[in-house]
C-alpha cells in the first residue's frame, strides 16, 4: 500500500506550519504502507495542481492531506469539503476569491472516503486529542480537500482520500494567550496513528 501524505507551507504570517513540520517527521513506512510526502503551497489553484501531479506520479492507494487549524484543541479529520472558495485572508500569492466554486462542474460537496471515526479512535488510543470535524472552512484547506476528492472521483477509482487539521504547535502560541496547542511529537504521533487506522481499515 502507498500513502501520499501532504503538508502545507506556512501562511498567515506564521514562520512555520505544523502540518509541514510534522509530515517531515512521519515515518516512511507504517504497518507495511509506504509513505510518500508532498509539500504544498498555500495558494488557490496551485495547491490542487501540486497534489494532482503527485497523485499522477505516485498513483497512491491513500491520499492524506494535512493542514493547520489554529485555535482547535484536537487533531480533526474532516468529514466534508464544499465547492466554495471564500478566502478570509489572501493566500500566499495574494489571491482572495469570494464565493467562487472550486470546480464549476463539481457537486456541492464531497465526503471524505477515509475511515475518519476509526482515525479518531486510534489517535485517542495513542493519547492524542482527536475529534471528527464537520467543517474544513472555505480557505485553501477546504479547497485542496475538495479538489483532491474531485480528481479521485474522476480519475482514481481505487484511491481513498481526505483531509485532517492539526492545531498550532506550542512555539506558535507563545504570544497568543489562551490559544490551544500540541507538541510536534503529539502531532506526528496523531498522523501516524491515523495512517495505522487507514491501513487496518483496508486490510
C-alpha positions in Angstrom: 0.0 0.0 0.0 1.1 3.5 -0.8 0.1 6.6 1.2 0.6 10.1 -0.3 0.9 12.4 2.8 0.8 16.1 2.2 1.6 19.2 4.4 1.1 22.9 3.8 3.8 25.5 3.9 3.5 28.4 6.5 0.9 31.1 5.8 -1.0 33.9 7.5 2.2 35.5 9.0 3.3 32.3 10.7 7.0 31.3 10.5 6.1 27.6 10.4 3.2 25.3 9.7 2.7 22.3 12.0 1.4 20.3 9.0 4.7 20.6 7.1 6.8 20.2 10.2 5.0 17.0 11.3 4.8 15.5 7.8 8.6 15.8 7.6 9.0 13.7 10.8 6.4 11.0 10.0 7.9 7.5 9.4 8.3 6.5 5.8 6.8 3.0 6.4 3.8 2.4 8.7 2.4 -1.1 9.2 3.8 -2.1 5.8 2.5 1.0 4.0 5.0 3.2 2.1 4.5 6.9 3.0 5.4 9.3 0.2 5.5 13.0 1.2 4.5 16.1 -0.7 4.7 19.8 0.4 2.0 22.1 -0.8 1.8 25.9 -1.4 -1.0 27.8 0.4 -2.2 29.1 -2.9 -5.6 28.6 -4.5 -5.3 26.5 -7.7 -1.6 25.7 -7.2 -2.4 23.6 -4.1 -4.7 21.3 -6.0 -2.3 21.1 -9.0 0.6 20.2 -6.8 -1.2 17.3 -5.2 -2.8 16.2 -8.5 0.6 15.9 -10.2 1.9 13.9 -7.2 -1.1 11.6 -7.5 -0.4 11.1 -11.2 3.2 10.3 -10.4 2.7 8.0 -7.4 -0.8 6.5 -8.1 -1.4 6.2 -4.3 -3.9 4.0 -2.6 -4.5 6.7 0.0 -4.2 10.5 0.0 -4.0 12.1 3.5 -3.9 15.9 3.4 -2.7 17.7 6.5 -3.3 21.4 7.3 -3.2 23.8 10.2 -6.3 25.0 12.1 -5.1 27.4 14.7 -7.5 27.6 17.7 -8.5 23.9 17.6 -7.8 21.8 20.6 -7.7 18.4 18.8 -6.4 16.8 15.6 -9.5 16.8 13.4 -10.2 14.5 10.4 -12.6 16.4 8.2 -15.9 14.9 7.2 -16.8 17.0 4.2 -15.4 19.6 1.7 -17.7 22.1 0.0 -17.5 23.5 -3.5 -16.7 27.1 -2.4 -13.6 29.2 -2.3 -14.1 32.2 0.1 -10.8 33.4 1.4 -10.9 35.1 4.8 -7.4 36.3 4.2 -5.3 36.4 1.0 -3.3 33.3 0.1 0.5 33.3 -0.2 0.3 34.9 -3.6 -2.3 37.5 -2.7 -5.4 35.7 -4.1 -8.6 36.1 -2.2 -11.6 34.6 -4.0 -15.1 35.4 -2.8 -17.8 32.8 -3.1 -16.2 31.1 -6.1 -16.6 27.3 -6.9 -13.6 25.2 -6.6 -14.7 23.4 -9.8 -17.6 24.7 -11.7 -18.6 21.2 -12.9 -18.3 19.6 -9.5 -21.0 18.7 -7.0 -21.9 20.8 -4.0 -19.7 18.7 -1.7 -17.5 15.6 -1.4 -17.4 13.5 1.7 -14.1 12.1 2.9 -13.5 8.5 1.9 -11.1 7.9 4.8 -12.2 6.0 7.9 -12.4 9.2 10.0 -14.0 7.8 13.1 -11.5 4.9 13.2 -8.7 7.5 12.8 -10.1 9.4 15.8 -10.3 6.2 17.8 -6.7 5.2 17.0 -5.4 8.7 17.9 -7.2 8.7 21.2 -5.7 5.3 22.0 -2.3 6.9 21.4 -3.3 9.6 23.9 -3.6 12.3 21.3 -6.7 14.6 21.5 -8.8 14.0 18.4 -12.3 14.5 17.1 -14.2 14.5 13.8 -14.8 17.9 12.3 -17.7 18.8 10.1 -16.3 21.9 8.5 -13.0 22.4 6.7 -13.7 26.1 6.2 -13.6 27.8 2.9 -9.9 28.6 2.6 -7.1 26.7 0.9 -7.5 23.6 3.2 -11.1 23.0 2.0 -10.1 24.0 -1.5 -7.4 21.2 -1.5 -9.6 18.6 0.1 -12.4 19.3 -2.4 -10.0 19.4 -5.4 -8.3 16.2 -4.4 -11.6 14.3 -3.9 -12.8 15.7 -7.3 -9.7 14.2 -9.0 -10.1 10.9 -7.1 -13.8 10.7 -8.2 -12.9 11.3 -11.9 -9.5 9.5 -12.3 -8.5 7.4 -9.3 -11.3 4.9 -8.6 -9.2 2.8 -6.3 -7.9 5.6 -4.2 -9.3 6.9 -0.9 -8.6 10.4 0.4 -9.4 13.1 2.8 -8.1 16.0 5.0 -7.0 16.3 8.6 -6.4 19.6 10.5 -3.8 19.9 13.3 -3.6 22.6 16.0 -0.8 25.1 16.5 2.5 23.9 17.9 3.5 25.2 21.4 6.1 27.5 19.9 3.4 29.2 17.8 1.3 30.3 20.8 3.9 31.9 23.0 2.3 35.3 22.3 -1.2 34.1 21.7 -2.9 34.0 25.2 -5.3 31.1 25.9 -4.7 29.6 22.4 -4.6 25.8 22.4 -1.6 23.9 21.0 0.1 20.5 20.8 3.7 19.4 20.8 5.2 18.4 17.5 5.7 14.9 18.9 1.9 14.6 19.5 1.1 15.8 16.1 3.4 13.3 14.5 2.0 10.6 16.7 -1.5 11.5 15.7 -0.7 11.4 12.0 1.0 8.0 12.3 -1.9 6.6 14.4 -4.3 7.8 11.6 -2.3 6.1 9.0 -2.4 2.9 11.1 -6.2 3.2 11.2 -6.4 3.6 7.5 -4.1 0.6 6.8 -6.1 -1.6 9.2 -9.4 -0.5 7.6 -8.1 -1.5 4.1 -6.7 -4.9 5.2 
